[in-house]
């Protein structure tokens, strides 16, 4: 297994690591319910599961 000949400097290591940043998720607002949710994800609102502004499933109370 190859090993480095010299030690990498702290500046080089830190500058490499600085490019990996977490990003905030993209949120969208549904026009039907006005609910804020993640893009391309279904979400619950008042006991109903919505996706692309349409009711996909209703919650059954047992």
DSSP file (Angstrom, degrees, kcal/mol; ACC not computed):
  #  RESIDUE AA STRUCTURE BP1 BP2  ACC     N-H-->O    O-->H-N    N-H-->O    O-->H-N    TCO  KAPPA ALPHA  PHI   PSI    X-CA   Y-CA   Z-CA
    1    1 A X              0   0    0      0, 0.0     2,-0.1     0, 0.0     0, 0.0   0.000 360.0 360.0 360.0 126.3    0.0    0.0    0.0
    2    2 A X        -     0   0    0      1,-0.0     2,-0.3     0, 0.0     0, 0.0  -0.393 360.0-161.2 -70.7 143.6    1.5    3.3   -1.0
    3    3 A X        -     0   0    0     -2,-0.1     2,-0.1     1,-0.0    -1,-0.0  -0.899  27.9 -97.1-120.4 151.2    2.3    5.9    1.7
    4    4 A X        -     0   0    0     -2,-0.3     3,-0.1     1,-0.1     4,-0.0  -0.407  22.4-143.5 -67.1 144.2    2.8    9.6    1.4
    5    5 A X  S    S+     0   0    0      1,-0.1     2,-0.3    -2,-0.1    -1,-0.1   0.850  83.4  24.7 -75.5 -35.1    6.5   10.6    1.3
    6    6 A X  S    S-     0   0    0     -3,-0.0     2,-0.2     0, 0.0    -1,-0.1  -0.911  90.5 -98.2-129.8 157.4    5.9   13.9    3.3
    7    7 A X        -     0   0    0     -2,-0.3     2,-0.2     1,-0.1    -2,-0.0  -0.511  38.5-120.0 -72.3 136.6    3.2   15.0    5.7
    8    8 A X        -     0   0    0     -2,-0.2    -1,-0.1     1,-0.1    -4,-0.0  -0.563  33.5-112.2 -73.8 141.5    0.4   17.2    4.3
    9    9 A X     >  -     0   0    0     -2,-0.2     4,-2.1     1,-0.1     5,-0.2  -0.281  18.9-116.6 -70.8 160.2    0.3   20.6    5.9
   10   10 A X  H  > S+     0   0    0      1,-0.2     4,-2.8     2,-0.2     5,-0.2   0.876 115.9  55.0 -64.2 -37.7   -2.7   21.6    8.1
   11   11 A X  H  > S+     0   0    0      2,-0.2     4,-2.3     1,-0.2    -1,-0.2   0.904 108.4  47.9 -63.3 -41.5   -3.6   24.4    5.6
   12   12 A X  H  > S+     0   0    0      2,-0.2     4,-1.6     1,-0.2    -1,-0.2   0.916 114.0  46.5 -65.9 -43.1   -3.8   21.9    2.7
   13   13 A X  H  X S+     0   0    0     -4,-2.1     4,-2.0     1,-0.2    -2,-0.2   0.920 114.6  46.7 -64.9 -44.6   -5.9   19.4    4.8
   14   14 A X  H  X S+     0   0    0     -4,-2.8     4,-1.4     1,-0.2    -2,-0.2   0.863 110.0  52.5 -69.3 -35.7   -8.3   22.1    6.0
   15   15 A X  H  < S+     0   0    0     -4,-2.3     4,-0.4    -5,-0.2    -1,-0.2   0.856 109.7  50.1 -69.2 -32.6   -8.7   23.7    2.6
   16   16 A X  H >< S+     0   0    0     -4,-1.6     3,-0.9     1,-0.2     4,-0.2   0.912 112.8  46.1 -67.6 -42.1   -9.6   20.3    1.2
   17   17 A X  H >< S+     0   0    0     -4,-2.0     3,-1.2     1,-0.2    -2,-0.2   0.718  97.9  72.5 -74.1 -20.7  -12.2   19.7    3.9
   18   18 A X  T 3< S+     0   0    0     -4,-1.4    -1,-0.2     1,-0.2    -2,-0.2   0.677  85.3  66.8 -71.2 -15.4  -13.7   23.1    3.6
   19   19 A X  T <  S+     0   0    0     -3,-0.9     2,-1.1    -4,-0.4    -1,-0.2   0.694  82.3  81.7 -78.4 -17.9  -15.4   22.2    0.3
   20   20 A X    <   +     0   0    0     -3,-1.2     2,-0.4    -4,-0.2    -1,-0.1  -0.744  61.9 159.5 -92.8  96.7  -17.7   19.7    1.9
   21   21 A X        -     0   0    0     -2,-1.1     2,-0.2     0, 0.0    -3,-0.0  -0.909  40.1-119.9-118.6 144.6  -20.5   21.8    3.3
   22   22 A X        -     0   0    0     -2,-0.4     2,-0.3     1,-0.0    -2,-0.0  -0.587  28.9-148.0 -77.5 143.8  -24.0   20.8    4.3
   23   23 A X        -     0   0    0     -2,-0.2     2,-0.2     3,-0.0     3,-0.1  -0.859  18.4-108.3-114.5 150.5  -26.8   22.5    2.4
   24   24 A X        -     0   0    0     -2,-0.3     3,-0.0     1,-0.1     2,-0.0  -0.500  44.4-103.0 -71.9 141.5  -30.3   23.4    3.7
   25   25 A X        -     0   0    0     -2,-0.2     2,-0.5     1,-0.1    -1,-0.1  -0.333  34.7-109.5 -66.3 148.1  -33.0   21.3    2.1
   26   26 A X        -     0   0    0     13,-0.1    13,-1.6    -3,-0.1     2,-0.3  -0.667  37.3-159.7 -80.0 125.3  -35.1   22.8   -0.6
   27   27 A X  E     -A   38   0A   0     -2,-0.5     2,-0.3    11,-0.2    11,-0.2  -0.807   7.4-167.1-108.8 147.6  -38.7   23.5    0.6
   28   28 A X  E     -A   37   0A   0      9,-3.2     9,-2.8    -2,-0.3     2,-0.5  -0.906  16.8-131.4-128.0 158.7  -41.8   24.1   -1.5
   29   29 A X  E     -A   36   0A   0     -2,-0.3     2,-0.3     7,-0.2     7,-0.2  -0.951  22.0-130.5-113.1 125.7  -45.2   25.4   -0.6
   30   30 A X     >  -     0   0    0      5,-2.6     4,-1.8    -2,-0.5     5,-0.1  -0.560   6.5-150.3 -75.2 133.9  -48.2   23.4   -1.8
   31   31 A X  T  4 S+     0   0    0     -2,-0.3    -1,-0.1     2,-0.2    -2,-0.0   0.754  93.2  53.9 -75.9 -24.4  -50.8   25.5   -3.6
   32   32 A X  T  4 S+     0   0    0      1,-0.1    -1,-0.2     3,-0.1    -2,-0.0   0.949 129.3  10.9 -74.5 -49.9  -53.7   23.3   -2.5
   33   33 A X  T  4 S-     0   0    0      2,-0.1    -2,-0.2     0, 0.0     3,-0.1   0.645  89.9-127.8-105.3 -19.4  -53.1   23.3    1.3
   34   34 A X     <  +     0   0    0     -4,-1.8     2,-0.2     1,-0.3    -3,-0.1   0.585  58.1 148.5  78.5  10.1  -50.5   26.1    1.7
   35   35 A X        -     0   0    0     -6,-0.1    -5,-2.6    -5,-0.1     2,-0.4  -0.568  46.9-130.7 -80.6 138.6  -48.3   23.6    3.7
   36   36 A X  E     +A   29   0A   0     -2,-0.2     2,-0.3    -7,-0.2    -7,-0.2  -0.775  42.8 152.7 -88.8 131.8  -44.5   23.9    3.5
   37   37 A X  E     -A   28   0A   0     -9,-2.8    -9,-3.2    -2,-0.4     2,-0.1  -0.935  47.9 -77.3-151.1 169.1  -42.8   20.6    2.7
   38   38 A X  E >   -A   27   0A   0     -2,-0.3     3,-1.1   -11,-0.2   -11,-0.2  -0.475  57.9 -99.2 -71.0 143.5  -39.7   19.0    1.1
   39   39 A X  T 3  S+     0   0    0    -13,-1.6    -1,-0.1     1,-0.2     3,-0.1  -0.336 103.7  10.8 -61.6 143.7  -39.7   18.9   -2.7
   40   40 A X  T 3  S+     0   0    0      1,-0.2     2,-0.4    -3,-0.1    -1,-0.2   0.780 105.6 112.4  58.5  31.7  -40.7   15.5   -4.2
   41   41 A X    <   -     0   0    0     -3,-1.1    11,-0.3     9,-0.0    -1,-0.2  -0.987  66.5-124.2-132.2 143.7  -42.0   14.2   -0.9
   42   42 A X        -     0   0    0     -2,-0.4     2,-0.3     9,-0.1     9,-0.2  -0.521  32.5-168.0 -78.1 154.3  -45.4   13.3    0.3
   43   43 A X  E     -B   50   0B   0      7,-2.0     7,-3.1    -2,-0.2     2,-0.4  -0.987  20.2-116.3-146.8 153.8  -46.6   15.0    3.5
   44   44 A X  E     +B   49   0B   0     -2,-0.3     2,-0.3     5,-0.2     5,-0.2  -0.722  30.7 171.2 -92.3 138.3  -49.4   14.8    6.0
   45   45 A X  E >  S-B   48   0B   0      3,-2.6     3,-1.1    -2,-0.4    -2,-0.0  -0.892  70.8 -19.7-149.0 116.2  -51.9   17.6    6.5
   46   46 A X  T 3  S-     0   0    0     -2,-0.3     3,-0.1     1,-0.2    -2,-0.0   0.889 128.1 -47.9  52.7  46.6  -55.0   17.2    8.6
   47   47 A X  T 3  S+     0   0    0      1,-0.2    12,-2.9    11,-0.1     2,-0.4   0.556 118.7 104.0  78.1   8.8  -55.0   13.4    8.5
   48   48 A X  E <   -BC  45  58B   0     -3,-1.1    -3,-2.6    10,-0.2     2,-0.6  -0.958  66.2-132.5-124.9 143.6  -54.5   13.2    4.8
   49   49 A X  E     -BC  44  57B   0      8,-3.5     7,-3.7    -2,-0.4     8,-1.2  -0.840  28.0-165.7 -95.8 120.9  -51.4   12.3    2.8
   50   50 A X  E     +BC  43  55B   0     -7,-3.1    -7,-2.0    -2,-0.6     2,-0.3  -0.819  15.6 174.5-109.4 145.6  -50.7   14.8   -0.1
   51   51 A X  E >  S- C   0  54B   0      3,-2.2     3,-1.4    -2,-0.3    -9,-0.1  -0.916  77.0  -8.7-147.7 124.7  -48.4   14.5   -3.0
   52   52 A X  T 3  S-     0   0    0     -2,-0.3     3,-0.1   -11,-0.3   -10,-0.1   0.848 129.2 -56.7  56.0  38.2  -48.3   17.1   -5.9
   53   53 A X  T 3  S+     0   0    0      1,-0.2     2,-0.3   -22,-0.0    -1,-0.3   0.500 116.1 107.5  78.9   3.9  -51.4   18.7   -4.4
   54   54 A X  E <  S-C   51   0B   0     -3,-1.4    -3,-2.2   -22,-0.0     2,-0.5  -0.884  76.0-110.2-117.2 148.0  -53.6   15.6   -4.5
   55   55 A X  E     +C   50   0B   0     -2,-0.3    -5,-0.2    -5,-0.2     3,-0.1  -0.626  35.3 173.6 -74.9 123.1  -54.8   13.4   -1.7
   56   56 A X  E     -     0   0B   0     -7,-3.7     2,-0.3    -2,-0.5    -1,-0.2   0.800  64.5  -1.7 -97.2 -38.6  -53.0   10.1   -1.9
   57   57 A X  E     -C   49   0B   0     -8,-1.2    -8,-3.5     2,-0.0     2,-0.4  -0.995  59.5-139.2-154.8 149.1  -54.2    8.4    1.3
   58   58 A X  E     -C   48   0B   0     -2,-0.3     2,-0.4   -10,-0.2   -10,-0.2  -0.898  28.4-115.3-112.4 144.9  -56.4    9.2    4.2
   59   59 A X        -     0   0    0    -12,-2.9     2,-0.5    -2,-0.4    -2,-0.0  -0.638  27.2-146.6 -80.0 128.1  -55.6    8.2    7.8
   60   60 A X        -     0   0    0     -2,-0.4     2,-0.6     2,-0.0   -13,-0.0  -0.824   6.0-141.1 -96.4 129.4  -58.1    5.7    9.2
   61   61 A X              0   0    0     -2,-0.5    -2,-0.0     1,-0.1     0, 0.0  -0.804 360.0 360.0 -90.6 125.7  -58.8    5.9   12.9
   62   62 A X              0   0    0     -2,-0.6    -1,-0.1     0, 0.0    -2,-0.0   0.423 360.0 360.0 -99.0 360.0  -59.1    2.5   14.4
